[in-house]
């Protein structure tokens, strides 16, 4: 109990965020397209100096370039992320996976506060949204006949929260013809369509079927964990075959 009380105090005013934690806050804040964001506002959010914020923004800008996103600044509009909606969502997904794997509980709490706070600002009840998302993920597991790992489940939960917010703000990712055909052929596509329909129905939202392909991508990318021990032999044979192919390739090259 004492340890839990100490953990609750970590997010108090005296706690200093690490560089990674600050960049997570910056990216998520900018990705939610909440409001015009200026250096002073971002500094206050992370509780650091202006110079530290400028250093964080410079590092974040370099990271985003690798994901086909640019971080620009305007005197009147502040900082903004430019790039495709798909690239932005994938950048947020990568950030969530990293944060949930390497950060502590307080980092997850901050992520939840940002996303749920913005969903509340558009009229959605925070607790209701979380309950519906969790219920739909459990249903998806039953339909896919597999169980998500703890990290995947949490990443999917927060990514669906961000997807809802992004959709309510009028943003939908676009896929190429090849990408669309591939995702529609995946077994997860029907489950993703049902998940979208369930979210819209339970939360009284307008049609959000435009997210089906993206949710299909999220589900397809989650790890397929099986508890069946009899598959261990198949896994060993698969790895042996892969190693043999690598040796053949090295010999031929």
N, C-alpha and C positions, 0 to 999 in steps of 0.2 A: 504493500500500500504506500509506503514511504517513497519507494522508487517511482511509482506511478505519479505521485504528487510532484516529484522533482521533474519528471518528464513533462507534465502539464505546464510547468513554469518556464520551460525552455523557450517557448514562443513569446515570452514576455519582452518588454521593451529593451531589457539589457542584453538579450541574446543577439550575438552578431552572426549574420548569415555568412556562409562560406561563398567563395567566388562562384562555384557551381550552383549553389542555391539561389544566388542573386540572378544568375543568367536564366535559370528556370523561371523565376518570377517575371523577369523582363519578357521572355519569349511568350509565356502564357498570357501575360497582360496585353501584349501587342497583338497576339493571335486572336484574342477574343474581340478585338476591335471595339473596345469598350468606349473610349472617348479619346480626343486628342491628347497625346502624351508628350510632355516636355521633360527636359532634363531634371528640373527641380522636382516635378511630380514623381518621376521615377526614383530620384534620390531619396525622397521622403518615404516612398513605398519600401525601399530596401534598407532605409535607415543608415545611409552612407553619405560621404561627401560627393560633391559634384564631380570632382576629378576621378573618384573611384567609379562613379556611374559612367563617365565617358570612357574609361578603360574597359569596363564591362561591355559597353555597347560596341566598342571596336573589336573585341574578341568575338562577341556574338555575331557581328556582321561577317567576319571571316568564316565562321562556322556555317552560317546560312547560305553563303555563296556556294558551298558544296552541295546544297539541297535546292539549287535553282531559285533561291529567294534573295531579294536585296532589301536591306534596311536603309531607308532614306529618311531625310529630315527636312521639314519645311517650317519656316518661321511662324506661319499661322496655324498649320495643321499638326505640327509636332512630328514625332517619329511614326513611321508606318512601314508595314511589310508589303512588299510588292512581289507578285509572282502568281502562279496558278493556285486555285483553291485546293487542288489535289496535292501540290507540293507543300502547301501550308499545313494541311492535315497530316501528311506524312512526317513533317518536321515535328509537329506536336506529338504524334505517336512515338517517334524515336525518343523525344525528350521524356515522355512519360515512362517508357520502358527503362530508360537509364535511371531516372529518378527513383522509380519504385524498386529497382534492383540494388542500387548503391546507397540510397539515402535512408534516413531514419523515419520514424512514424510522424514526426513533426513536419517533415517535408511533404508527406502525403496529406497531412491536415491542411497545410497552406494551399496545396493544389485544389483540394476539395472546397476550401473557402472561396477561392477565386471563381471556380466554375459554378458552384451552387449560388454564390452571391449574384452572379450575372443572370442565372436562370430565374432567380427570385425577382430580379428587376424587370423581367418580361412577364411576370405573373404566375410563375410555376412554384408550387410548394416544394421546398427542399426535400423534406422527408418523403413525400409522395413520389417525387422523381426517383430518388434512390431506391425505394421499394420496388417501383415498376421496372427499373433497369435490372435490378437483381433478379426479379421474377422472370423477366424475359431471357436473361442469360441462363437461368436454370432450365427453362423450357428448351432453349437452344441446345444445351448439353444433352437433354433427353432425346431430342430429334437427331442429333449428330452421333449419338451413342458413344460419347466420350466425355471425359472430365477435363476441364481446363486446369492448368497449373495455377497455384495461388497468384503468381506474378501476372500471368496472362489474364486471369479473372479480374484482378484489380486494374490492369491496364485497359482491358475492354470496358470496364465500368466507367472509368474516367474519360476514355475516348468517346464513348457513347454520349456522355454528358456534354463533351465539347462538340460532338457532331450535332446534337440537338440545338445547342446554342448557335452554332454556325448556320444551321438550317433556318432557324427562326430569324436570323439576321439577313436571310436571303441569299446564302452562298451554297452552291452545289458543285462538287468536283466533276470535271469532265474527263472521260476516258477515250482513248483512241479506239478505232474499229477493232484492232487486234486485241487490245486489252479487254474491251467489252465482250467480245466473243469468248475469250479465255475465261473470264469471271462467270459468265452465264453458263459455261459448261461445268463449273465446279458444283459439287454436291451441296456446298454451303450456300449457294445462291437462293434456293427455295427457302432455306431456314432464315436467311437474311431478310427476304421479303416478308416472311411471317413475323420476324422480330420488329421490323419497321411498322407493320400494320398493328402489332400489339402495342407499341409505344404510342402511336397516333390515337388508337382507340382508348387506352387507359388514361392518357393525359389530355384527352380532348383537343388534340392538335389537328391542324389541317394536314392534307396529304403530304407525306414525307417519303413517298416511294422512290424519289430521286436518289435516296441514300442507299438503295438496295445493293448496288454494285460495290460501293465503298465498304459497307458492312460485310458483304461477302468477302472482300479482300481482308478485312480484319479477322474474320473467323478462319479463313484459309491459312492465315499467317500464324495462328495460335498453334502451340505444340500439341501434337496428337499423343497423349500419354495413355498407355494401356497397362493395367495391372496384371495381365495374363502372363504367368511365368513361362508358359509353353512357347511363347514367341521369342524367348531369349536365344534359342537355337537358331531361329531364322535371322535374328539380328547378327549373331556371330558369323553365320554364313554370308550374310550381306556384306559385312565389314571385310571378311576374307576376300570376297570377290572384288570389292573396291580396291583393296591393296594390290591384288593380282593385276587388275587393269592399270593401275598406276605404274607398276613395274614394267608392264608391256609397253606402255606409252613412253616411259623413260628410255627403254631399250631401242624403240623405233626412232626416237628423236635424237 
